[in-house]
């Protein structure tokens, strides 16, 4: 009887145990609790998706995803960089600078942070800060030809033509076929009244890339000595990019006052009248 009773109690306890477990599971649902590593991995995936949306021009959606990624993982400087890029695309420049400062606090040895900062500073017309940020980035990545070129552009804006020429030359030594730097050397030398060297530089840029800018630059250089070729080059330039008919657009491309004056004279030539009208109609 005692043995039977013990056996009965033991069976009852087992039954009670399993019954209670089922009851608890019915009342308290099971929640998946991801590890820190899984959360970090998920945030990086979200960040990549945000960057892809940015690439495809979906700026607002990119910004929302980038914010989420940073919220999940605020200790990853790459995610702050992606958020900053999305903020720049959405013209939220002050917020972008805050994001870049966060990235810098996490890892101050990433050149892209300073290059991005320089981009923002230029957009808000803070040229001194833009220059300083670029110089910091170049110290970390001294062979970045694009960053050196951009620093040269700031010197060009400041009319420090000799300084700009030296930086463009440094950029070209790193990447010999970098036609943009060769072209901008042509812009700088024209303002220093070295027209012959400007001609050679524009010709060199055209041999690499037959772009509208060096085509029109060369046309402006030779308009007096070789009018027929200048007209031909100007026609080709305006057909390739009608925006170069506009003074303000050329100014945005860092054309100096002397080259601008020469180009305005060229564009008034009667043989270019129809081309100028057509170019202006295309840009609105």
Secondary structure, DSSP 4 states (H G I P E B T S, - for coil): -HHHHHHHHHHHHHHHHHHHHHHHHHHS-------HHHHHHHHHHHHHHHHHHHHTT-HHHHHHHHHHHHHH-TT-HHHHHHHHHHHHHTT-HHHHHHHHHHHHHH-TT-HHHHHHHHHHHHHTT-HHHHHHHHHHHHHHSTT-HHHHHHHHHHHHHTT-HHHHHHHHHHHHHH-TT-HHHHHHHHHHHHHTT-HHHHHHHHHHHHHH---HHHHHHHHHHHTTT-HHHHHHHHHHHHHH-GGGG-HHHHHHTT--HHHHHHHHHHHT-GGGHHHHHHHHHHT-
